[in-house]
């Protein structure tokens, strides 16, 4: 009997690691220097002020690292994260959905691949009064695009030429810079040299707690390391500690870091930045109402496309006889639905005996609202899969998949603690 374990950022958070996006943005602000969101330079946009600041940095007139660290996406997220200027709520820390929204908005400027009309729009609007622009998401995008993409256009060196300007390529290049900053943050703050050094000397810390928590999940229902594979949506390595034998090293070859991971510097016994991926769920890219141009451009930002173009050659062996799939710390949101769909298809979730275990911790156990959200995510995942899988064959199957799993005892929720106690969840019901 073999198992597949799916883990998300909740695993890191449960151990006390600071891997939330707002932790990253706080680090970014601290390193770049605080941005004055109320600043106004006459009739300049807020983003005009930003790249004006960058120009001053380039000329050596300022001492912050602003120019060195800034990119389109850092600017966007730092802008909308300052919610006190926004009348409508923005899920700024839902990074992948925000990327999708911004990219789809770009196409509204026109279908021309060279975006000459977009450039003219920027030229005609530079210098307008920016007071009140932060009142809505759409206006935020409009003003941010008009300023920043025009600035990137100037920086590309193509100003005054007749060359086609591929803004989607520019935005993808900027996304690579943004991801590199996140990888650097993980190395500096999350998997730091100090924490790795403590672990090597067998001093318990957050990395140790995280590994113990995962160990408990692995061994629940009498499984072992030999019959376990892990699909890890995090970027932070789990088991290997530079040659120190702690019993988990053999599991490393069966862990797939689907969106990339930090790189080992074995000689210096630390981790260094490596390619990590933020991307759009590929199932969200298939829409009959979308133009061919939009679909073609969005695919470059899809997770599948970007994983194919990464250097990661690790893989899961879904041909092994998987009889149990365990989930912990993953939001089960639509951004990763394509992965779950592929796994459920491969194991024939409807017709097989595969069991699903969903683990939760103190965050859900001690708060009724979080507990309810936890159950809602499970219901939505199974319901969406059932409806999508059987919509062209049997509508009844699609609607009753969750009930079938419950009646057959193939779906369970479990409470797990970092202290090593895993117990049946009697109080949670779907």
Secondary structure, 3 states (H helix, E strand, C coil): CEEEEEECHHHHHHCCCCCCHHHHHHHHHHHHCCCCCCCCCCCCCHHHHHHHHHHHHHCCCCCCCHHHHCCHHHHHHHHHCCHHHCCCCCCCCCHHHHHHHHHHHHHHHCCCCCCHHHHHHHHHHCCCCCCCHHHCHHHHHHHHHHHHHHHHHHHCCCCCCCCCCCHHHHHHHHHHHHHHHHHHHHHHHHCCHHHHHHHHCCCCCHHHHHHHHHHHHHHCCCCCHHHEEEEECCCCCCCCCCCCCCCCHHHHHHEEECCECCEEECCCCEEECCCECCCECHHHHCCCCCCHHHHHHHHCCEHHHHHHCCCCCCCCCCCCCEEEEEEECCCCCHHHHHHHHHHHHHCCCCCCCCEEEEEECHHHHCCHHHHHHHHHHHHHHHHHHHHHHHCCCCHHHHHHHHHHHHHCCCEEEEEECCCCCEEECCCCCC
